[in-house]
Amino acid sequence: MPAGTPLGDDFHLYDTTLRDGAQREGISYSVTEKLAVARVLDDLGVGFIEGGWPGAMPKDTEFFRRAAEELDLSHAALVAFGSTRRPGCRTDRDGQVRALLDSRAPVITLVAKADRRHIERALRTDTAENCAMVRDTVRLLIAEGRRVFLDAEHFFDGYAFDPDTSLRVLEAAFEAGADVAVLCDTNGGQLPDGLAATVAEVVARTGFRVGIHCQDDTGCAVANTMAAVAAGATHVQCTANGYGERAGNADLFAVVGNLATKLGMPVLPPGRLRDLTLTSETLAGAAGLSPDRHRPYVGAACFAHKAGLHASAIKVDPRLYNHIDPEAVGNGSRIVVSEMAGRASLELKCLELGIEIKDTPAVSRAVTRIKAMEAQGWSFESAEASLELLLREELSSAADPESGRIPEPLFVPLDYEVQERHAHDGGDCYEASVRLALGPGVFGTGAAEQDARVVTATARAEGLVAALDAALRRALAPHVRWLDEVTVADHSVRVLESAAGALVNRVHIVSRDAEREWSTTGVHEGVAAACMHAMRDALTYKARHIADSPRPAVAAR
């Protein structure tokens, strides 16, 4: 079996994203997706990948069949999950046990009841037969050359109710040759102090090697996992991004971040800790979910600083408000500019964006302008493309425009309207009409030439944003070569009350091309005007960055 990490077999990093993580509402992996996820986890360097429950789910049976031929794992051992033989059944005739062997997985994790109430009420048998089921199944699997771990289900609740029964289940597994007894907080109700005391007591009473599997129903899955390690557990079961049933499981990336950066445990191969953030984002995409921006260690916002006080300190020393170097886990620090921002926040944001400040008083003017706009309903926290354009306009030196590359707009909206129409199919749609003056961003700086370039277009679509986007594209497409590269990936419209008490619309647009994603915003009493501002910013931002491309930015004329 691959050594996995520099700790070898001394410490197990065990991932159950493909089995326990897949029990989260809204996640359903195809077999091909499961194979892809396994490759990503192996590349990160986890020691064990639990692929599913062969025999219980046809998809998982197929996964193991294909995995035996298609997966070439470098770090991890593939694990099949399943139950012990049934009560009163011969082990060699139990179809579930046979499916585990047929999976060809080198490691088997058996789940067994470790709570007397579950043994008697759910299994409808007694403790002696339950222990025999564990013992017989482990012996058969080991005789067939498999390594066996035991998931002691409901262990903590069962141990609190009847510790002797719970320990008898563990003893049956170890007598038969199991390697690890995984203590499962199946209901997720434990807190760190009590869980740690139980783990330490079990280790002291038995001498067995124990692992930990925590659900997050109290919000303590990661803390409970860390407490178990401190109490003697040397095997941790986690899922990517904490995916799992109900409130989820212990988050693999938070656990790895804590073990590696706080305890100095090399649980991943050298250099792989920097892959943590990218792996989190990749596996979120594989699950069909958006990455959680606020997830510890790997979230886009977890090293973001909004308060001016924080920014002032970070300007002196980034370590003053970052608990680790974000780059250690492949993340980065970011300054969020808002009404809370001060000069330090803005200066750091300019540094982050590559904007050279040549007029120091302009920083104060920019801060004042941003705060005034925020009072009117604007928000730049999630619209950094609009913020960059604003800062370049405000802070670039008028005497040396090239120093900051002041963005020239692609167009100036001369007239536009969006009206709701009745479609031929009986539904409702929107019709947008635009009249635009093409700006220097397309034709250069000649005012006379710009005035001569007025374009118009009309388009219909199901939504207001879609209709305005379609009309703009129809007007600009003959003149802007790269326009078809840009798509509107997402949008939102909110009605807000400004500081003056007026109701305004705030439109947020997420645009995307093959290389990047960027966000813009617009605020106005009219939703069409707010949308027009956000879309103009989106295209102007693209035009500014297209200059780095070797291709011509505009169509030949």
N, C-alpha and C positions, 0 to 999 in steps of 0.2 A: 504494500500500500504506500502511496506517496507520502513523504514526510510532511508535506503541506506547508508548515511554517518553520522558522528557526527554532521554535519550541518543540518541534517534532510531535511525539505522542504524549508529551508531558502536559499539554493543554490543548483541548479541543475547541475549535471554532466551528460550530455546527449550524448550518443554515436550513431552515424548513419553509422557505418562501413558496416552494412549489407544492407543498402539501398544506401546512397550517396557514400560510399566508394567503393561499388561494381560497380560503374559506371566508375571506372578507366579501361583504356585499359589493357587487359590481365587478368583481374580478373573475375572469374565466379564460384560462390559457388554453390555446390549442396545443396539440402535441408538438408542432414545429416551434411554437413560442416557448414551450417548456424547455426544449432542447437549447434554444438560443439563450434563455435565462441561465441555464446550467453552465453554458460556456462563459457567460459574463461573470458569474460567481467564481468559477474556477480561475479565470484570469485575474480576479481580485486576489485570490489566494486563500479562500476558506478551506478548512480541512475536510469537511463533510457536507455533502449536498443531498438532502432528503428529497427524492424525486416524486413521491406519491405513494398511493396504496394500491399495488397491483392485486387483482382479484376482486377488489371491492368496486373499482371504477374502471370500465373498459378503456377510457382514455389513458389512465395511468399504466394499465397493462401494455398498451401500445407504446407508450413512452419508453418503458424499460426494454421492450423488444427492439425499438429503434436505437435506443441509447447504447445497447450492447454492440451495435455495428457502426454507429455514427459519432458517438462521443469519444474523443480522445483527450481525457482529462490530464492536466499536468500537475495539479496540486491536490485536488480533492478526490475523495473516495465517494462513490455513489451509494446512496442508502435507500433501501426499500422499507416502507413502514407498513405494519400490519398487526393483527391481533394474535393472541395465543390460540391454541386449539379450543374448541367449544367444550362446555361441560359434558362429561360422559362420552366423549368421542376419542377414538384412537388418533394419535398425532399424525401417523403416517397415512391416515385416510381423510384428514381434514383438508378440504379444498382450499381454504384460505392459506394454510401453511404451505401447501404445494405451490400456490401462486407466488409466495415469497421466494421459494427456491427457483421457480421457473423464471423469475425476474433476472437472474444471474447477477444481481447486485452483490458486491463483496461484503457489504455490511447490512445487517437487518436491525431495525429498531422495533421491538415488540411493545405494544401498549397493554398494560394489565391493571386491573382495579387494585388500588391500595387503600381503600376505605371500606371498612366492614359493612357499612350501610349500603354501599353500591354493590358489594359482592352478594349480599343477601337479597336486596330488593331489585336491582337491575339484572344481575346475572342469575338470580334465583338459585344460588348454590351456597356452599359453606366455605369457610376459609381454607380448610384442608384441601378441598377439590380445586379451589382457585390457585393455591400454591402448587398443586400437582400439575395444573395446566401450564403454569409458568415453567416449572422445572422440566417437564416433558418436552415442551416446545423448544426451549433453549438448547437442551441436549441434542435434539434432532438436528437443529440448524448448525450447531457446532460440529456435529459428526459429518455434516455435508460440507464442511470447510468454510463456514460463514462466521464473521465476527458479529457479536450480538450486544446491543445496548437495550436496556429496559427503561421504558417510560412508565414510571409509577404514577398512574393517573389519580388525581384528587389526593395526592400524598399529604399535603399540609393539613387539609381539613380532616383527613382520615387519621393522621397522627395525633391531632388534637383530641379526637374522639376516642380512639383506641390505638395507642402507639404500638402495642405488641403485635396486633394484626398487621399493621403497615410494615413493621420490620420483618415479620415472617415472609411477606411477599418479596422483599429485597433479598432475604437469605435464600429463598428458593431459587432465585435467579443466579446468585453468585455460586451457590453449591453446584449448579449445572454448568457454570463456566462463563456467565455474562461478564463483560468488561466494565460496564458503567451502569449505575442506577441513577436515572435522571428523576429528580424530585420535581413533580409538576404542580404548579399552582394553577390548576385547571380552571377554577372559577375566578381567578384573578383577584381574590379578596385579601391577600396578604399585604402587610406593611413591612418595611425593611428590618426593623429591630426584631420583631417576632420571627420573621422568616430566617434571619441570620442565626438566631438562637437555636432554631430547629435544625438547621443544616449542621451547625457545630456539634449539636448533641448527637445527631445521627452518625457523623464521622467518628466521634469519640466512642460511641457505643458499638459500632460495627467494624470500623477500620476499612470499610468499603470505599471504592472510588465513586464519588457522586457528581452528578451534573445538575443543572438547573434549567427549568423551562417555565417562563412566567408570562401570564396574560396581563393586560394593562387595564383591568376594570377599575382599579383604584388610582390609575395614573402613575403607578410605581414600578412598572415592569422593568425598566432600565435600572432604577435604584435597587430593586429587589435582586436583580441579576448581579449587580456589583457587590451587594451585601453578601450574597451567596459565595461569590469568589473570595471575598475577604474571610469568610467562615470556613473555607476549605474546598469549595467546588472547583473542579478542574475541567469542566465540560460545560459550555454555555450554548443554549439553543436560542436562535434569533431568527427574525425575518427582515427582509429588505424594507426599509422605511417603516417598520413596525406593522406591516400589513397582517391582517388576521381577523378571526371571528370577533364579533362584538366590538370592543374597544381596541382590539389588536394585540400584538405580541411585543416582546422586547425588541427594540429597533437595533438591527445589526450594526448600523453605522454609528449610532450613539455608543453602543457597547464597545465596538472596536476603538472609537475615538477615545473613550475613557481608559480602556485597558492600555492602549499604546501611548497616549500622551500624558496621562495622569499616573499610571502605575509603571510605565516603562516596559511593558510586556510586548515583545516582538511577535504579535499574533498573526501578522501578515508577512509575506516574503519581503526582502529588502526592496525599497522603492515603491511598494504598492500602496502605502498609506496615502500617497498623493493622488491615487485614483479614486479615493472614497467619494468625492463629490460627483465626479462624472459617472461613477457606477450607480449612485443613488438616482441621478437624473435618467440614466439609461433604463433602469429597472422600473422607474415610474412610468416611462413611456411604454415599456413592454406590458405593463398592467393596464394601460389605457387611462392613466390618471395624470393629472398635472403635478409636477414636483411641489412639495410643501415648502414654501419660501421660508418658513419659520422653524424648520426641523433643525435640531442641534447639529453642529459641525458642518453639515452639508447644505443647509438651506441658503438661498440667495440673500436672505435678510439677516442671517444669524451673526454676521460681522458688519452689519450696516449700522451707521450711527446718525441719528437725527438731531439729538439735543445739541445746542451750541456749546454747552459745557464739555460734552464728550469730545467734540471736534477740536476745541481749544487744547485739550490734553493730548489728543492723538497727533496734533501738529507738532507737539514737543517730542512725544515718544509713542508710536503706535501701540506699544505693549501696555500702556497705562489703562486702556479700555478694551483690549482683546485678551481673552484668557489663554489663547495660544496664538502662534503665527498661523493665520488662515491658510497660507500656502502649504502648510504641513499636511493638510487634508485635501489639497487641491481646490480650495475656496479662495476668496479674496475679500478684502475690506472695502467698504463703500460708504461714501458720505451721502446722506439723504438731505436734500435741501427743501425746507418748508418754512412756515411762519416761525418755527422755532430756531431757524438758522441765524447765525451771526457771521461776522467777518471770517472767522476761522473756518467755519463750514464751507463758505463760498470759496475761499482760497484753496482749500483742499479739493473741492469739487473741480475747480479749474485745473488744478494739477492733474487730477484723475483724467480729465478730458483733454489734456494737452493744450489748454488755453493759456497763452502768456499774458500776464497782467502788466501793462505798461503805464496805466493811469491808476494809481493807488486810490484816489478818492472815488473812482468809478465803482470800486467794490462796495463802498457804503451806499452809493446810489442804487446799485443792483440789489442789495439787501432790502433797501427801502421799497423798491419797485416790487420785488417778489412778495414781501409781506402785504403790501397794498393789494396786489392781485389775489393773494390767498383770502383776504378779507372779502373779496368780491365773489369767491366761490372757486377760484382756481386751485389746483393741487398738482404739484410737480413730482410727488414721491414716486408715482408709477408712470410718469411721462417724461422720462429723462431726455428723450429726443427733443421735445419742446423746450425743456430747460436748457439744453446745450445751445439751441438756436438763440434763445433769449440772452444767455450769457455772452455768446459771441457778438451779438448785436450791441450789448451794453458795455462790454469790457474791452473789445478789440480797439486798438489805437486808431483813431481817425487819421492821424498823420501817417500811419503805416498800416494800411488795411490788410496787406498780405501777411502781417505778423499773426493775425488771428483768423485769417480767412473768413471775413465777414460773409455770411450766407446771403446770396441773392435769391429772391423767390423765383420759382419757376413761372408763376403767373400771379396776376392781380385780378381778383373777381370783380368785374364791373357790374354784373347783374346776375341774379340767380333766384330761383324759387322752386319749391317742392310742393306738389299738390297731391292729395289723395284722389285716385281715380277708380272707376268701376271697370274691372277687367272683363273681357269677352266670355271667360269661363264662369262668370258669376261671382268670382272672388274680388277682393279689393287689392289694389296695388298703388304704388306711388310713381308720379311722373316728375322728373327733375329737369329743369332747363338752366343752362349756364351760358354766360357770355364772359369770356376771359381775355385779358391782355397778357400775352406771353411775355415773361420777364427776362431780365438779363441772364438768368440761369439757363435759358435756352438759346438766346440770340446775341449775347454780349451786352455791352453797356450803352450802345447807341440809343438815345431816347427816341429819336425819330423813327429808327427801325423798329423799336419796341412798340411805339404807338400804332405802327402800320400792321402789327401782327395781332389782330383780334379774331378770336375763334368762338364759335357757338356750337352747342350740341344739346340734344334732348334724348332722354332715355327713361325707360320704365323698369321697375323691379318690385319685388314684394315688400321690401322695407324701405324706410326713408334713407337710411345710411347706404343701403345697396343701390338705390336709385341715384343718389348724388354721386356715389363712386362711379357708377356706370356712365353718367353724363360727363364727368371729368375725364374719364378714360377715352370716351369717344372724341372729345375735343382735343385732347393732348396727344393721342396715339400717333397721328401722322408726323409729329414733331419731336417726340421723345423716344429714342430707340429702346431704352431699357424698361419702358413702362409695363410691359407684360411680365417682367420679372417680379414685380411687386404685387402682393396680394394683401387684402384685409383679412387677417387671421382671426380677429375678434373685435368686438366693440361693446360699449355699454353707454347708456344714457341715464343720468340721474337728475332729478329735480331737487334743487337745494335752495336754502334761504341764505342770502348774503348777509354780511354784517349790517348792511343798511336796511335789511328787512325785505328786500325784493326777491322774488322767486326767479331763479335762473336755471338753465340747463347746462350740465357739465357732460360733455361727450369725451369718451376715452376710446382711442383707436389703437389697436395693435396691428402693425404691419410686418410683413415678412418677405425676405427674398431667400436665395439659396444659401446665403452666408450668415445672415443675422436676423434678429427680431428687434423691433424698436417700437416705442409707445409715444403717442402724442395726445394732446388734449386741447379742448376749446370750451369756452364758457360764454354764454350769451342768453338773453331773455328768449330768443328764438332758437329752437333746436337745430334748424337748418344752418343758421349762422355759426353756431357752436361747432357743428359737424364740419362745415367748410373750413374753419380755422384749423381744426385737428388734421383734416386731410391735406391742406396746403402745407402744414408743418411736416407731415409724413413724407410728402414728395420732395420738399425742399431739403429735408435731412438726407434722403437718398441721393439727391443731386450733389450735395456737398461731398458725400462719401464715394460717389461714383468716380470722382477725380482720381482715386487711387487705382482704378481699373485701366488696363492698357487699351481697352476698346473705346471707340468714340462714344460719347455720352448721348449725342443727339443724332437723329436720322439725317441722312444725306439729303441736301436740297439742291 
